[in-house]
């Protein structure tokens, strides 16, 4: 979904995409709006509204640019779900580190090194 090319191809790796300052300006505007709404409607309601709105926007984008809607739906759902989970992990890790909070074990943590054990 990063561009208007057919998403039936393998989706791009978000880490490989150039994230320019304009990208973060857009992100910051969304967060600022959410913060204002959170002050009015509360954090939980605003969080749910933001998720619902982003899901609606992503569904609209998908049906607007994907030529094979029925054939690629499952892949799109898997990709977007995994992407959101990864982003959520990254932000939990960052906020935990920034605020000195134990936010639990990250799913992004390096796996434990495999011990090189040879049978004797």
PyMOL commands that set and color helices and strands:
alter all, ss='L'
color gray80, all
select helices_A, chain A and resi 14-16+21-41+43-65+69-99
alter helices_A, ss='H'
color red, helices_A
deselect
rebuild
show_as cartoon
